[in-house]
Amino acid sequence: MGIGDRKSQPIRKLLGSYLQFFHAFHLVFFFIGLSIGVMISLFCKNFIFKLQTTSDSVSSFTLPTSTSLSLLPPPPSPAPIPLLDSGDVVTSDVEAQTLLVHNMDDDLELFWRASFVPRITEFPYNRVPKVAFMFLTKGPIPLAPLWEMFFKDHQGLYNIYFHPHPSYVESWPKNSVFYRTRIPSKQVEWGKPTMIDAERRLLASALLDFSNERFVLLSETCIPLFNFTTVYNYLMNSNKSFLASYDDPRKVGRGRYNPQMDPTVTISDWRKGSQWFEVNRKLAIEIISDTKYYPIFKKYCSPPCYMDEHYIPTLVNIIGPGHNSNRTVTWVDWSKSGPHPGRFGRNGVSDELLNRIRFGTNGTCDGDVNTTSSMCFLFARKFMPDTLQPLLQIAPVLLGSISQ
């Protein structure tokens, strides 16, 4: 072997190794390309099949014409709020207040929704104004049969809202006017801000219904003094609210004012009045929308200052005194000395008593210089459960044909 052959031998070996590596790389690349090609082929085949299926579906669908559109059913209504049926067995506090009017147990949300006011005053439907009867009670309403007689045959002119203690479980029959009238309730303590919270909760619940125009706060001891038509006309024909709000210079009036309320609430703003009120819709919205004065009262008005006697009377005096009659339409007996009004039991009920309450004002209503009606009170308080039977006997006269 010559010197040239010996020199070319390493070159040939290196070239052979390179050719082997090139063939191996080419083979690997071929298989990679083949795999990618198979995958792309399968994907394209599947895509074309789906595209054909979609195309067939679209081609088989015919858009509705303007005529067929008008025949389409309306969208489904929201699911109704679950309500208790008569005879339901309730085993917990949560079930006890299964919601009958709405499901908002968050007061902030409730007040926010209730504060909505339409900017267009004309309603897009035939609106019949109603009276909202708001019962704030500890539990049952012992005089309910009398109220049943009062409301009979006047459906569509009233709504009832019932706020008992949250642990109370009612069993109204389905034919009762009180059936499904309960709102989410919370515990109320006498003399505490929770009393005002409950009143505002009732007002806000009633405000959710745009048909409610007048709002009456009642207790389980309240009775009607006239028939429904008389009460309805009396309230609807008035352009003022009926809420007692007066300046009492005594210790039980101005003496309860806390100077720390100044300057938000001054002594000249301070008012006292009855807890049991009747207000129109405009004033009701103002009461539940207040975020300025309520915190001041909650912080600085505690016993012997009672919010239920001062907060709303003072608030109304500040925001709209000209829209208030400054008197209540709920009568109570203050003839006896003491911090609490007189109560009436079975033996205290008579035609004479009720007629004296109904017509004993000599033509002038206290606090309301614009009224000369002999009818100053529409309701009366502090009638105990044992007065039901004598009241039912008097009912034909009590709920007679007097109208106004």
Beta strands, then each sheet from edge to edge (+ up, - down):
strand 1: 130-136
strand 2: 158-163
strand 3: 212-218
strand 4: 223-224
strand 5: 278-280
strand 6: 330-331
strand 7: 379-380
sheet 1: 2+ 1+ 3+ 5-
sheet 2: 4+ 7- 6-
end
